[in-house]
Amino acid sequence: MLKKKENKLKIIVIAGPTASGKSSLAVQLAKKYNGIIINADSQQIYKELPILSSQPNNKDYKKVSHKLFNFLDFYKNFSVDQWFQLVKKEIKEAQKKNLLPIIVGGTGMYLNTLIYGLKVFPKIPVKLRDEGKKIIEKIGPKKFYDTLKARNKTCVYHINPNDKIRLLRSWEIYKVSNKSIYQINKENKIKKLDSCDFYKILIFPPRKFVYLSCKKRWDNMIKLGAIQEVKLLMKKEKELNKKNLIKTIGFKELKDFLLKKQNMNNTSELALQATRNYAKRQYTWFRNQFPANIIFKEAYGKKNQKIFLRKIQDKLLTN
């Protein structure tokens, strides 16, 4: 176990765009420093999506302990707040066992909450949430927006009149607290992880390399059985009468293929384009929102394994 700094628990955070080698580096560090890997990817939490969400394989699970992967049914709601609470629990458990927590993922909202804390918002009753959905469906988002604005102008601060999700969230918060999200943000109440030192590693290779890696990964997903995975999920959706819940890239495209709306070539191109668009957003977010202690300008792999590990040892872990 690595030494603590000023009685603070050392936590490694590995971030970067999709297909940059984050998971492989996490496994190597966990093996080298008696670590435990904790997931910070919003899609890898789902049980039914091990292939499409690129979850660790059985070999990796056997090498080191992985937490918060593959534990949630696809149709269940899951918030950043819930993830934060689970991460806190896993970090405490790791501390008791003298293990190094290694948090890995590319979901900016999770990483931002982990490092800077979670803003405290009131809990929303399920009945109220359902009520809001019925109202917005009945009167439409524009009228919903105008009604909310009339009650409190700050409730619609920086919200597009057509953004149903943010409008509903703002309405729910106002109904429960009689305050807008803007007002609550100004109060600046935050839940944070106490006594933790975050050592942030960013894998930031050229986009062209990531795009090529995404193509290879997509081809491998198809070989591993991604089509069958989607077929089973479509069956579950039908049985549960639940639609449009799965946001994982590749699901919608393969679903359309199975419904004979697209041929396989078009399906692959659409999925890869969606992946490239997602990677672009990740690059922008990490460039502006993730001040790393160390940045690697190439993807992680077997060829540069020793270089990565040595730099991490020299720049981070000996401090």
N, C-alpha and C positions, 0 to 999 in steps of 0.2 A: 504493500500500500504506500502511496506517495505521502510525503510529509504535508501536514496542514500548515497554512500560513496564518499566523496570528489567531490561532484557534478556530480558523474558518475551514469548512469542508471544501476541498478542491473538487470541482465538477468540470469535466470536459464537455464542450458542446461542439459537435461536428455538423457543419451546415454547408449548403451549396446547391446548385441546380440539379435537376433530375439527371440520373445516369452519369454522375461525376465520380462515383466510387466511394461515397460516404460510408455505406454499410460495410464494405470490405475493410476500410481503414479502422472503423469502430471495432470490428472483430479482432484485428491485429493488436490494437491498443489494449483491448480487454484481456487478451491472452498475455500480453507483455506486462501489464500492470495490475493484474488481479481485479479486473473491472466487470461491471454489469452494464448491459446496453438497454437504454430506455428510449422508446419510440417517440419521435416528434413529427410524425407524418400523419395527416388527417385521414388518409385513405387506408393506411396499413393497420388500422385498428379493427377492420372488419373481417369476420370469420370467413365469409363467402368469397373473398376477393384476393386469395393469396398470390395468384398468378398476375392478374391485371394490375395490382398495386405493388408488385415486385417485393413482396415480403421475403424475409430471410428464408433460406431453404433448411431442410432438416439437418444437413451437415453443420450449418452455422449454429443452429439451435443446440446441437450437441457440444460444440466447441466452447461456447460461453452462454451464460444466462441472458435471455432476452425478456424484457417486460413491456407491457402495453401494446403488444402485437396480437392480432388475430383473436380478439376477445369479445367483439360486439356484433350483434345481428344487424344486417344491413338496413333494416327498417326502423331501427331505434334512433331516437334523437340523442345527440351527443354534443355538448357545448365545450367551449374553451375553458369555462369554469370547472366543468367536470374533469377535463384532462389535467388542469392545474392541480386539482385536489389529489388526483391519482399519482401524479408525478411527485408531489410532496411526500406522499406515503411511501413510494418506492425509494426515494432518496433517503428517507429516514431508515428504512429497512437496510439499505446498502451501508449506511453509516454504522448501524448496529453490528453488521457482519464484517466491517472493516474492508468494504469493497469500494472501488473507484466508480462513481456514477459517470457513465458516458452517454450523453443524450444526443441522438442523431436524427436528422430529418430536414425536410425542406419547406415545411409549412410555416410561413412567416409569422402568422398570428400566434401560433404556439410558442415559437422561439422568442418573440417579443414579450409575451406574457411571462415566460420563464425568467428572462433576464431583468425586465423592468417592473414586473409585478402585474397583478390583475386589478383592474378598476372595479370597485364595489358597486354593483347595481342590485336593485331589489329583485327578489324572485317573482316570477310570473306564474300565477295559477293556470293550469291547463284549460280550465273553463273559459278564462278570460282570453287566452290565446285563440281558442276556437271561435269565441265571439267576434274578435277582431277580424279573423279570416272571413267570416260570414258577411260582416259589414262591408269590407273592401270588395268582396265579390258582388255584392248587391248594388252598391253605389258607384263602384269604379275607383281607381287610384286617384284620378284628378280631383273628384269631389271629396274623397277621403283626405287628400292633401289640404284642400281649402278649409275643410272643417277643423282639421288639426291646427292649421295656421291661425285660424280665428280664435282658438282657445289659448294658444301660446305660440308666438312667432318663433321662438327659439326651438320649438319641437321639430321644425322643418329646416333647421339650419344646415346648409350644405347637403340637402336631400333632394334628389331629382323627383319631380311629381309622379314619375312612372315607376319609381323604385319601390315595388310592393313590400319587399323584405324589410328594408330600412324604415319605411313608413309604419309598418305593423309593429316593429320593435319600438319605435318612438312612441307610438300610441299606447302600447302596453306599459312602458315605463311611466308615462304620464298618468295613466289610469291608476297605477299602483301607488305612485309617490307624489303625484301632483307637481312633479318637476320634469323638465326636459332633460334629455341626455346631455345637452350642452351645459345645463346648470350643474348636473351631477359631476361632469368632467371638471368643471371649475372648482368644485369642492375638493377634488383630488384625493379621494379616499382610495387607498391602494393596498391590496394584500401582496406581501412579498415573501420570498424565501429568505429567511434570516441566516446570518453567519455562513454564507456561501461565497466562494471565490470562483467565478466563471472564467474558464480558459477557452476562448472562442477560436475555433479553427474553421477557416473558410476555404473550401476547394472551389476554385474559380477558373476553370480551363476556358480556352477559346470556344465560342459558340459552335463553330463548325465541328469541333471534336464531339461536343455533346450531341449535336444533331446526328452524327454518324453512330454514336453509341446508342442513341434512341432507336435508330433503324435496326441495329443488331439485336437490341433487347426486344423490340416488337416481334421480329422474326422468331426469336427464341420463345417468346410468350405463346405464339401460335403453335410451335412444336410441343410445348409443355401442356397444352390443352386449354388455352384461353377461350376458344369457341365453346367447348363443353361447359366451362365455368359459366359463361354467359347464358347458355341454354338452361342450365339448372336454376340460375337466378330469375330468368324469365318465367319459369314454371312457378317459382316461389312467389313472384310478383302477382301472378294470376291467382294463385291460391289465396293469397292474403288481400287481394284487391288493392295493392299498393303500387303506384307508378311514379316514375320520375324522381326517385329518391337517390339513385346511385349516380354520383358525379365523377366517378373514376374514369379517366380518359381511356377510351377503347371500348367501354361498355355500350354506349349508344351506337357507335359505329358497327360493332359486331352484332348488336341486336338488329339493326337495319339489314345487315347481311343475312341473318337468319330469317328475317321476314321477307327476304328476296327483294329488298328495295335498292340494294347495291351489289355489284360484283366484288370479288375479293380484292382486286387491284385498287378499285376506288375506295373500298373500305380501309385498306392499309394506308393509302395516301391521306384520307381524311383524318385518320387516327394520328398519323405522324405530323400532320399540319397542326392539329390540336395540341400535340405534345410540344412542338416547336413554339407555338404561341405561349404555352404555359412556361416554358423555359425562359422566354424573353421577359415575361413578367417577373420571374424569379431573379433573373440577372439584375433588373432594375431595382427590385426590393433589396437584395443583398448589397448592392453597390451603395445604396442610400441609407439603409436601416440597420445594417449589421456590422458594427465596428469590431473587426476581428483582431485578435492578438497576433495571429499569423495567417497569411494568405498564400495558398499554393496556386500558381498560375497554370498548372496542368492537372489532368485527372489522375486519380490514384489508381495504381495497378501494380502488378508484380515487378515490372521493370524498375519502377522508382520507389519501391517499398522501403528500401534501406535509407534512401535520401529523406523521405517523408518522416520516418521514425526518428532519424538522427536530428533533424531540424526541430521536431516537436520536443525531443529530449533536451536539446540545447536551449531552445527559446522559451519553452513553457514549463516543463515539468521539473526543472531544477531550480526555478525561482521560489 
